Amino acid sequence: MTGAASVVEGRSGLRRYADGVTLALVLGLLFTGFGDGFAGTVRFRFGLPSLWVVLLPAVGAALFLAYRRGLPLPDLRYGAEAGFLICLLALGAVQQSVANEGYDIIGYAQFSVLVVLLVIVRAAFAEAPDWLHLRVPAAAVITHVALCGYLIAGVAAYPLIGRDISAINLLAPAVAVQPELYGYRPSGFSGEPSLAGLGVGFSYVLVFCAAPRFRIIGFVLLLFAGVATKAVAFFPVALVAALGLFLGERRITVKVVLLYIGVAAAGLILILFLPRLARIAGGGDASLVARANSIALNWREIVGAFPLGVGWNRINTGPEAVAGVEPSILFWLSLTAQLGAIGLLLIGAVLGGLSLGGHPLPVLMVATMGLLHGALLHPFTLVAAVATGYLVAERRRRAQRPAEESSSRWASAQRAT
């Protein structure tokens, strides 16, 4: 009786521990992957120079605790990949120090740390033991539901209470941005509605990779949440997510149903976005005008300064500078304009690393973000790294199962004889 009680108690403790890991994963994803609103609030309250001053230590602390819990150190191949990136980044730093006197060393250092962290995070989940790997699917679903549900709740609550319940508005109303052109737009955990529209795309990437049974429901939530943000950036995000869902489904009947759902959803989105589409067609949408001007500016800088680049944070600062043009709205173009050939190599290395999971969706979503947003590798890329690492681990585990089953059958046969 005592033995049975101890077994039950052990299983109960394991279940509580697993639930604790899931909760820690969810909180970690919400804060580090989607918490630019929280980090922006902390940055504003304490006068910090960047939200990465908040996020990078949080990611480092999470990795340190995981390694203390028994997470294996990264394999040698990940060390080689990180070493290659460090060499590229160091070469870029030398180039900047020689040709770009007084450049933003702190900003470049933050960018460099994030690039290397993408490899470390991917390695951590690719080599994750059972206590971590088996909790990723549940954490992915909970995170996606929380992000989408918060945005949908914001839209539902605003007419009732007349207040924005987005995190940044509740924590720091002075820094909350609420455009007036298209009515109320929730931002959820993010710093602004357009980032929230991008964010749900990345939470869906994690759901797609780690929780296949939740793909269709997750996609429906993605559509509702994205429409709530009224973000132009959500259109390509929804398209990429739909493409991933369609390609990931092998059953022809389900593919046909998904195609009909996609067409109906596209029509509904077009109807709901008619006011903004009309403004876009008339050339009066400020965000698209800014993007068009930024593309022209970045391309001019790339052509004029390649392969060395114009220098870190030196876009639109020369004698031919154009007043009133945002220099860094499209990340991939701005990085190439700033670092030249080194920037192109870094882009290839980041996207190549994310392709190792065997599915194009993480790569496509990060590539899409780089063409929609100017932040130098937004925290969303960490979520894509988690998804890729999970896929690598799943592929390795599937390859090991036949060998383990064969070994088990052989052992059984030996015992029988």
Backbone torsions as a table, in degrees:
resi	resn	phi	psi	omega
1	MET	NA	-39.6	179.5
2	THR	-65.4	-40.0	178.9
3	GLY	-62.5	-43.7	179.4
4	ALA	-62.8	-40.6	179.8
5	ALA	-64.2	-38.3	-179.8
6	SER	-67.9	-36.0	177.7
7	VAL	-64.4	-45.6	178.7
8	VAL	-60.7	-43.4	179.7
9	GLU	-63.6	-39.6	178.7
10	GLY	-63.5	-43.4	179.0
11	ARG	-64.5	-39.4	178.6
12	SER	-63.1	-42.0	178.4
13	GLY	-64.3	-39.6	178.1
14	LEU	-63.5	-40.3	179.7
15	ARG	-65.1	-41.9	177.9
16	ARG	-63.9	-39.6	178.7
17	TYR	-64.0	-43.9	179.3
18	ALA	-61.9	-42.9	177.9
19	ASP	-62.1	-37.2	177.8
20	GLY	-65.1	-39.6	177.0
21	VAL	-64.7	-42.3	178.2
22	THR	-60.8	-45.7	179.4
23	LEU	-61.9	-42.7	178.9
24	ALA	-63.2	-39.5	178.1
25	LEU	-63.6	-45.2	179.8
26	VAL	-60.5	-48.4	179.8
27	LEU	-63.5	-38.9	178.3
28	GLY	-64.3	-42.8	178.4
29	LEU	-64.8	-44.7	-178.3
30	LEU	-64.6	-37.8	-176.3
31	PHE	-82.2	-47.2	-174.6
32	THR	-87.8	-35.6	-177.8
33	GLY	-87.2	-35.0	-174.4
34	PHE	-126.3	9.4	-172.6
35	GLY	-97.9	34.5	177.9
36	ASP	-63.7	-23.8	175.0
37	GLY	-68.9	-45.1	176.9
38	PHE	-63.3	-48.0	-178.6
39	ALA	-63.2	-38.0	177.6
40	GLY	-64.0	-35.5	177.8
41	THR	-65.7	-46.5	178.1
42	VAL	-61.4	-42.7	178.8
43	ARG	-58.8	-43.9	-178.2
44	PHE	-67.3	-43.9	-175.2
45	ARG	-67.9	-32.1	-176.6
46	PHE	-106.9	5.0	177.6
47	GLY	65.1	34.8	-178.5
48	LEU	-78.3	151.5	-175.5
49	PRO	-73.9	-22.0	-175.3
50	SER	-156.7	151.4	176.5
51	LEU	-69.1	-18.8	178.2
52	TRP	-69.7	-20.7	174.4
53	VAL	-62.6	-26.3	178.2
54	VAL	-90.8	-44.4	-171.3
55	LEU	-75.1	-42.7	-176.2
56	LEU	-62.2	-45.2	175.5
57	PRO	-61.3	-34.2	178.9
58	ALA	-65.0	-43.6	177.9
59	VAL	-64.6	-43.3	178.8
60	GLY	-61.0	-42.3	179.5
61	ALA	-65.0	-40.4	179.1
62	ALA	-63.2	-43.1	178.5
63	LEU	-65.2	-41.1	179.6
64	PHE	-60.3	-45.4	179.6
65	LEU	-64.8	-38.2	179.1
66	ALA	-64.9	-41.6	178.4
67	TYR	-66.7	-34.9	176.2
68	ARG	-64.7	-30.5	-179.4
69	ARG	-80.0	-4.3	178.0
70	GLY	113.9	7.6	175.6
71	LEU	-63.6	126.2	-178.0
72	PRO	-66.9	149.8	177.4
73	LEU	-66.9	151.5	-177.3
74	PRO	-57.5	145.6	176.6
75	ASP	-64.5	162.0	-176.2
76	LEU	-59.4	-35.6	-177.6
77	ARG	-65.2	-33.0	176.3
78	TYR	-71.5	-35.0	175.2
79	GLY	-62.9	-39.3	178.3
80	ALA	-66.0	-40.0	178.7
81	GLU	-65.0	-44.4	177.8
82	ALA	-63.2	-39.7	178.4
83	GLY	-62.8	-40.3	176.9
84	PHE	-61.1	-44.7	179.2
85	LEU	-64.3	-40.5	178.8
86	ILE	-61.9	-41.1	178.0
87	CYS	-63.2	-43.1	177.9
88	LEU	-61.4	-46.3	-178.3
89	LEU	-66.2	-38.1	177.6
90	ALA	-65.5	-39.8	176.8
91	LEU	-62.3	-40.5	176.5
92	GLY	-63.2	-38.2	179.4
93	ALA	-65.9	-41.1	177.9
94	VAL	-63.4	-43.5	178.8
95	GLN	-59.4	-42.3	-179.2
96	GLN	-68.2	-40.4	-177.9
97	SER	-66.3	-28.2	-179.9
98	VAL	-83.7	-46.1	-171.2
99	ALA	-99.6	-10.4	-172.4
100	ASN	-134.5	75.9	-176.6
101	GLU	-61.0	133.0	177.8
102	GLY	76.1	25.9	-178.7
103	TYR	-73.6	166.2	-175.1
104	ASP	-75.3	89.1	-176.6
105	ILE	-65.7	-41.5	-177.6
106	ILE	-63.9	-44.2	179.2
107	GLY	-62.0	-42.0	179.1
108	TYR	-67.2	-37.6	178.8
109	ALA	-64.8	-41.5	178.1
110	GLN	-62.3	-44.4	178.1
111	PHE	-60.2	-43.2	-178.8
112	SER	-63.3	-43.6	179.8
113	VAL	-62.3	-41.3	-179.6
114	LEU	-64.7	-41.6	179.6
115	VAL	-59.6	-44.3	179.7
116	VAL	-70.3	-35.5	178.8
117	LEU	-62.1	-31.4	178.3
118	LEU	-58.4	-39.5	178.7
119	VAL	-69.6	-43.5	-177.0
120	ILE	-65.0	-43.4	179.0
121	VAL	-64.5	-43.7	178.0
122	ARG	-60.7	-42.3	178.9
123	ALA	-65.1	-39.2	-178.6
124	ALA	-60.4	-40.7	-177.8
125	PHE	-85.8	-23.0	175.3
126	ALA	-71.8	-30.1	-177.5
127	GLU	-107.7	15.6	-172.6
128	ALA	-65.5	137.3	172.8
129	PRO	-73.3	174.7	-175.1
130	ASP	-57.0	-40.3	-174.5
131	TRP	-61.7	-22.1	177.1
132	LEU	-101.7	-47.1	-174.5
133	HIS	-59.4	-43.6	-175.7
134	LEU	-71.9	-11.4	-179.4
135	ARG	-95.4	-11.2	-176.5
136	VAL	-63.5	-44.8	-179.4
137	PRO	-56.7	-47.2	179.7
138	ALA	-63.8	-42.2	179.0
139	ALA	-63.0	-38.5	179.3
140	ALA	-62.6	-45.6	-179.1
141	VAL	-65.0	-46.6	-178.9
142	ILE	-61.7	-42.3	-179.7
143	THR	-63.5	-45.6	-179.2
144	HIS	-64.0	-43.6	178.6
145	VAL	-63.2	-40.0	179.6
146	ALA	-64.2	-45.0	-179.3
147	LEU	-64.5	-50.6	-178.3
148	CYS	-67.1	-43.0	-179.0
149	GLY	-62.4	-37.4	179.9
150	TYR	-64.7	-41.3	178.7
151	LEU	-67.0	-43.3	179.6
152	ILE	-66.2	-39.9	177.7
153	ALA	-63.8	-35.6	178.0
154	GLY	-61.8	-42.3	178.3
155	VAL	-66.4	-39.3	-179.2
156	ALA	-70.8	-34.7	-175.1
157	ALA	-79.8	-31.3	-172.9
158	TYR	-58.7	-46.1	178.3
159	PRO	-65.9	-26.2	-176.2
160	LEU	-81.7	-43.4	-175.5
161	ILE	-112.4	-7.8	177.1
162	GLY	66.9	28.8	-178.0
163	ARG	-141.0	143.4	176.0
164	ASP	-79.9	120.4	-178.4
165	ILE	-97.7	12.5	176.1
166	SER	-60.9	149.5	-172.8
167	ALA	-56.6	-46.8	-174.9
168	ILE	-68.4	-29.8	178.1
169	ASN	-73.2	-34.5	178.5
170	LEU	-74.2	-37.2	-174.8
171	LEU	-88.0	-34.8	-177.5
172	ALA	-148.3	76.4	-177.5
173	PRO	-56.4	-27.3	-176.7
174	ALA	-66.4	-25.8	-178.3
175	VAL	-104.9	-1.9	178.7
176	ALA	-69.5	135.8	180.0
177	VAL	-109.1	124.7	178.9
178	GLN	-131.6	96.1	179.4
179	PRO	-61.0	145.0	-176.3
180	GLU	-97.1	-13.1	-172.5
181	LEU	-64.4	-36.1	-171.3
182	TYR	-120.2	24.7	179.0
183	GLY	77.1	-164.5	-176.5
184	TYR	-69.4	135.5	177.7
185	ARG	-134.9	116.4	179.9
186	PRO	-74.6	152.1	176.6
187	SER	-118.6	-3.1	176.2
188	GLY	58.0	-128.3	178.6
189	PHE	-83.8	-8.9	-175.3
190	SER	-86.7	174.3	-178.0
191	GLY	-82.5	-21.1	180.0
192	GLU	-155.5	160.1	-175.9
193	PRO	-59.4	-38.8	-178.3
194	SER	-63.6	-38.1	177.2
195	LEU	-68.7	-34.2	176.3
196	ALA	-63.6	-39.5	176.9
197	GLY	-63.2	-36.0	175.0
198	LEU	-71.5	-39.5	-174.2
199	GLY	-61.0	-42.4	-179.1
200	VAL	-65.5	-25.7	174.3
201	GLY	-64.6	-39.8	-179.2
202	PHE	-75.7	-34.9	175.4
203	SER	-66.1	-31.5	176.3
204	TYR	-69.4	-35.5	176.1
205	VAL	-56.7	-44.4	-179.9
206	LEU	-66.5	-40.4	176.4
207	VAL	-62.5	-45.1	-178.7
208	PHE	-57.8	-43.2	-175.4
209	CYS	-79.4	-37.3	-171.6
210	ALA	-102.0	-22.7	-176.4
211	ALA	-133.7	71.6	-174.9
212	PRO	-55.7	-33.3	-178.3
213	ARG	-68.5	-16.7	-178.1
214	PHE	-100.9	7.1	-173.4
215	ARG	-60.1	-47.7	-175.2
216	ILE	-69.3	-46.1	178.0
217	ILE	-62.0	-41.6	178.3
218	GLY	-62.0	-36.6	178.8
219	PHE	-67.3	-40.4	177.4
220	VAL	-61.8	-44.1	176.7
221	LEU	-61.1	-40.4	177.5
222	LEU	-57.5	-44.3	-178.9
223	LEU	-62.9	-47.4	-179.0
224	PHE	-62.8	-45.6	-178.1
225	ALA	-66.6	-41.5	-179.4
226	GLY	-65.8	-41.0	177.3
227	VAL	-62.8	-35.3	180.0
228	ALA	-61.4	-32.0	-178.3
229	THR	-76.8	-19.8	-177.4
230	LYS	54.6	34.1	-177.9
231	ALA	-92.8	130.4	176.2
232	VAL	-59.4	-34.9	-179.3
233	ALA	-61.7	-19.5	-177.3
234	PHE	-71.1	-26.6	-178.6
235	PHE	-57.3	-57.1	178.7
236	PRO	-65.4	-31.5	177.1
237	VAL	-62.5	-46.6	179.0
238	ALA	-64.0	-37.6	179.1
239	LEU	-63.8	-44.5	179.4
240	VAL	-64.7	-43.0	179.1
241	ALA	-62.8	-41.4	178.7
242	ALA	-65.2	-39.5	178.0
243	LEU	-63.4	-43.4	177.6
244	GLY	-62.1	-42.3	179.7
245	LEU	-63.7	-42.5	-178.4
246	PHE	-66.3	-45.6	-179.0
247	LEU	-70.1	-28.5	-178.1
248	GLY	-80.6	-9.9	-179.2
249	GLU	-97.1	126.0	-177.1
250	ARG	-94.9	-21.3	-177.6
251	ARG	-79.5	124.6	-175.4
252	ILE	-61.8	-42.1	-178.7
253	THR	-60.7	-44.9	179.2
254	VAL	-65.4	-36.3	178.1
255	LYS	-61.9	-41.2	178.6
256	VAL	-63.7	-44.6	178.3
257	VAL	-61.1	-43.5	178.9
258	LEU	-62.4	-37.0	179.0
259	LEU	-63.4	-44.2	177.6
260	TYR	-64.3	-42.5	178.4
261	ILE	-61.8	-41.1	179.4
262	GLY	-63.2	-43.1	178.6
263	VAL	-64.2	-43.7	179.1
264	ALA	-64.0	-41.7	179.6
265	ALA	-65.0	-40.6	178.2
266	ALA	-61.9	-42.2	178.1
267	GLY	-63.6	-41.6	179.5
268	LEU	-64.2	-42.6	179.3
269	ILE	-62.6	-41.9	179.0
270	LEU	-61.2	-40.7	179.7
271	ILE	-65.6	-45.3	-178.2
272	LEU	-67.2	-27.7	-176.9
273	PHE	-98.5	11.5	-175.6
274	LEU	-53.2	-44.4	179.5
275	PRO	-58.6	-42.4	-179.5
276	ARG	-72.6	-37.0	178.3
277	LEU	-63.1	-37.5	177.4
278	ALA	-63.1	-40.7	178.1
279	ARG	-66.4	-38.9	178.1
280	ILE	-62.8	-45.9	-179.8
281	ALA	-60.8	-32.1	179.2
282	GLY	-84.3	1.5	178.7
283	GLY	75.9	18.1	-176.0
284	GLY	-105.7	7.5	179.7
285	ASP	-83.3	116.4	-172.8
286	ALA	-62.5	-38.4	-176.4
287	SER	-67.1	-40.5	179.5
288	LEU	-71.3	-36.5	176.0
289	VAL	-62.2	-43.4	178.8
290	ALA	-62.6	-40.9	179.0
291	ARG	-64.7	-42.8	179.4
292	ALA	-61.8	-43.5	178.6
293	ASN	-65.1	-38.2	-179.7
294	SER	-67.1	-40.5	177.9
295	ILE	-59.7	-47.4	-179.6
296	ALA	-61.6	-42.1	-179.6
297	LEU	-65.5	-48.6	-178.8
298	ASN	-62.3	-41.7	-179.4
299	TRP	-63.5	-40.0	178.1
300	ARG	-62.7	-40.6	179.6
301	GLU	-68.7	-38.1	179.4
302	ILE	-63.7	-49.4	-178.6
303	VAL	-62.0	-38.0	-175.2
304	GLY	-79.4	-24.9	-172.2
305	ALA	-122.0	-1.4	-179.7
306	PHE	-67.9	140.6	11.7
307	PRO	-96.7	1.1	-176.4
308	LEU	-85.2	-27.7	-176.8
309	GLY	85.0	166.3	-177.4
310	VAL	-85.2	-12.8	-179.2
311	GLY	112.5	152.8	-177.2
312	TRP	-64.2	124.8	-179.6
313	ASN	58.6	31.4	179.2
314	ARG	-114.5	12.0	177.7
315	ILE	-66.7	136.3	176.9
316	ASN	62.3	36.8	178.4
317	THR	-120.2	-2.6	-178.0
318	GLY	-81.0	-170.9	-178.4
319	PRO	-65.7	-21.3	179.9
320	GLU	-100.0	23.7	-178.4
321	ALA	-60.0	141.8	180.0
322	VAL	-104.2	122.4	-177.3
323	ALA	-69.6	140.9	172.8
324	GLY	80.7	8.4	-179.7
325	VAL	-104.7	126.6	177.6
326	GLU	-69.3	121.6	-173.5
327	PRO	-77.1	-17.9	-169.4
328	SER	-139.2	68.0	177.2
329	ILE	-95.5	-28.3	-179.8
330	LEU	-114.8	111.2	-168.6
331	PHE	-59.7	-49.8	-174.9
332	TRP	-60.8	-41.1	179.4
333	LEU	-68.4	-43.5	-177.4
334	SER	-67.3	-36.6	178.4
335	LEU	-65.4	-41.8	177.5
336	THR	-65.9	-38.6	178.3
337	ALA	-64.7	-37.1	-176.5
338	GLN	-78.5	-44.4	-173.4
339	LEU	-109.0	-3.6	177.1
340	GLY	64.8	-130.8	-177.0
341	ALA	-62.7	-35.8	178.0
342	ILE	-62.8	-39.4	176.4
343	GLY	-60.4	-42.9	177.8
344	LEU	-62.8	-42.2	178.7
345	LEU	-63.5	-39.7	178.3
346	LEU	-65.1	-40.5	177.6
347	ILE	-61.3	-46.6	178.9
348	GLY	-61.8	-39.6	-179.2
349	ALA	-67.1	-43.1	-179.7
350	VAL	-64.1	-49.4	-179.3
351	LEU	-68.1	-36.0	177.8
352	GLY	-64.1	-39.9	177.4
353	GLY	-63.6	-38.6	179.8
354	LEU	-72.8	-17.7	179.7
355	SER	-80.4	-10.3	-175.2
356	LEU	-69.8	-13.1	177.8
357	GLY	-72.1	-15.8	177.2
358	GLY	92.8	-2.3	176.1
359	HIS	-127.0	138.9	-174.4
360	PRO	-76.0	-11.8	-171.7
361	LEU	-60.3	-46.5	177.5
362	PRO	-59.2	-39.8	179.4
363	VAL	-65.1	-47.2	-178.0
364	LEU	-62.3	-38.7	-177.8
365	MET	-70.1	-41.1	177.9
366	VAL	-66.8	-41.6	178.1
367	ALA	-62.2	-40.0	178.0
368	THR	-64.6	-43.0	177.8
369	MET	-60.0	-38.5	-179.8
370	GLY	-65.8	-19.2	177.5
371	LEU	-99.0	0.5	-178.2
372	LEU	-119.4	-19.8	-170.8
373	HIS	-136.5	146.1	-173.9
374	GLY	-94.7	-9.2	-178.2
375	ALA	-63.2	138.5	-178.6
376	LEU	-74.4	95.1	-176.3
377	LEU	55.5	85.4	-179.9
378	HIS	-64.4	157.9	177.3
379	PRO	-54.4	-21.8	178.8
380	PHE	-55.7	-30.9	-178.4
381	THR	-63.6	-27.3	175.5
382	LEU	-62.7	-36.5	178.6
383	VAL	-67.0	-40.9	176.5
384	ALA	-62.2	-36.1	177.4
385	ALA	-65.7	-39.6	175.8
386	VAL	-60.9	-45.6	-179.3
387	ALA	-61.9	-43.2	179.8
388	THR	-64.9	-43.5	178.0
389	GLY	-60.1	-40.9	178.8
390	TYR	-62.4	-42.6	179.4
391	LEU	-62.6	-41.5	178.1
392	VAL	-61.0	-44.6	179.9
393	ALA	-64.0	-41.8	179.4
394	GLU	-63.0	-41.8	-179.6
395	ARG	-64.3	-40.5	178.6
396	ARG	-66.1	-41.3	-179.5
397	ARG	-66.4	-39.1	177.9
398	ARG	-64.6	-37.0	178.8
399	ALA	-68.5	-29.9	-178.4
400	GLN	-79.6	-25.5	-174.6
401	ARG	-60.2	-47.6	179.7
402	PRO	-59.8	-39.8	179.3
403	ALA	-64.5	-40.2	179.6
404	GLU	-66.9	-40.7	179.2
405	GLU	-65.4	-40.7	178.3
406	SER	-63.9	-42.0	178.5
407	SER	-63.4	-39.3	179.7
408	SER	-66.2	-41.1	178.6
409	ARG	-64.8	-39.9	179.2
410	TRP	-63.5	-42.2	179.1
411	ALA	-64.1	-39.9	178.8
412	SER	-64.0	-41.1	178.9
413	ALA	-64.9	-38.2	178.2
414	GLN	-64.6	-40.2	178.8
415	ARG	-67.1	-34.8	-178.3
416	ALA	-68.7	-31.7	179.5
417	THR	-84.9	NA	NA
